[in-house]
Amino acid sequence: AEPWPLYSSSEVAKHKTAEKGIWVSYKEGVYDITKFIENHPGGKDKIMLAAGKAIDPFWRIYQQHTGRGNAVELLESMRIGDLSDPPPADDGTCSCPYNKDPDRHPALIFHNNKPCNAELPAELMVDSWLTPNSVWFIRHHHPVPVIDPEQWRLSVGGIGTKCVTLSLEDLKSRFLKREVVATLQCGGNRRSELDQIEKTSGIPWGFGAMSTARFGGVYLREVLQHCAGLSHENVEAFEVQHVIFKSLDGMEASIPVEKALSPYGDVLLAYEMNGETLNMEHGAPVRAIVPGVVGVRNVKWLGEIIASREEARGPWQRGIAYKGFSPMVKDLKGIDIEKIPSMQDLPIQSAIVTPKAGSTVELDDVEVKGFAWSGGGRGIVRVDVSIDEGNTWVTADLLDGKDQPYNRAWAWTFWEASVTSQKTWNISGVRQLAKSQCCHCMCFFAGLIRY
Ligand code: HEM
């Protein structure tokens, strides 16, 4: 093959604007990423930090690029040359920002380790309605921050409030302890099923990027109203629209102020998880629990809460990964991403957990088990299962989770159905469907599992 043209790092440094083109280097390669900037799943602001520079030090923090995903492949498709003065190869002596991450349960399915992204295995999913803390799914964007709970302070302020600073002891002693059972789900859950139709960017999750716990803590609305003085009058007068959560790991996200202040929203500042002190992995000392809303808004390691007219900044709120597009959209040319609302409540879904996809069963009667869940607190009222491509359906029995309060059904509902075949058949090769109905509407989501 023809050798690549050679460029020096000072030549790369001249290319950091749209007019001149945006170049970066990685190891020995030089890349023109101008057209990719808008499509970057981690957001435009983040990738622009590396414009005209080597991306190696940035990818040492965001190691998901060099893990199982397609970032290296994507970058290679933008190669324009070789670097004449490449940086010395990483000899592994530089201190890794992930060294202090906690030990993790080997049953988890790890997609990345640095940052950790791991899902709950299907085998453990419907064993217990409350997922044991040790196998709860993990979705991190950075190293787990090391925080001394004694020194930790939460600042609560923003427009229409009086700014206050609270310790963990203040939260525990000045507010009533509340409990909420909630299922949290990563916005990318089940992406591997989408990938079977067309390849997407991001972690190829199965359906285990969701888990359920009983969280204990204080209501956000009580802290905002009784301590920071944010009233409904102030919200109107100052046009407050969002409540921003800033994490001590550097990420931020926001929720609409209506959800934050609603007496039915049950948004929690949580310091307990399944009766135990919240652990480092899941956001200690205090994390946000926003029931019914996409996982990324349930910000861990809270440091600051801000009432604001604008939603949070950054890729986890305004980036393309948390916005929805028509299936026909192949690139984002001409689309004003800012105008597309950020994901909040998640839609209804159901999944068959056993028999496991790809397994073989040779029985007349098969016990099919799974879960159904809807965002927005919409309870599950029915689940149907089909073993013949949707021609006939068996209504499942609803089990744990079926009696949650109307419109505040924050946790999943387990279900079970017995399906009988006329002849002995082999599940492998048969396509099965589970669909669920929530209490708000008659629309169904069909969970399509291939066997
Ligand atoms: C996410 C590609 C540069 C920060 C991603 C993802 C891809 C990607 C494919 C989705 C990964 C996944 O979730 O599995 C690229 C390419 C780059 C580049 C081709 C070439 C220049 C950068 C730089 C930074 C960065 C320089 C930081 C300064 C991020 C962040 C995410 C991300 C923060 C989101 C991670 C998360 O949600 O956990 N990028 N990236 N990227 N990228 Fe990049």
Boltz pocket constraint, residues with backbone or C-beta under 6 A from the ligand:
constraints:
  - pocket:
      binder: B
      contacts: [[A, 24], [A, 33], [A, 40], [A, 41], [A, 42], [A, 43], [A, 46], [A, 47], [A, 48], [A, 49], [A, 50], [A, 55], [A, 58], [A, 59], [A, 62], [A, 64], [A, 65], [A, 69], [A, 70], [A, 71], [A, 72], [A, 74], [A, 75], [A, 140], [A, 141], [A, 201], [A, 202], [A, 203], [A, 315]]
      max_distance: 6.0
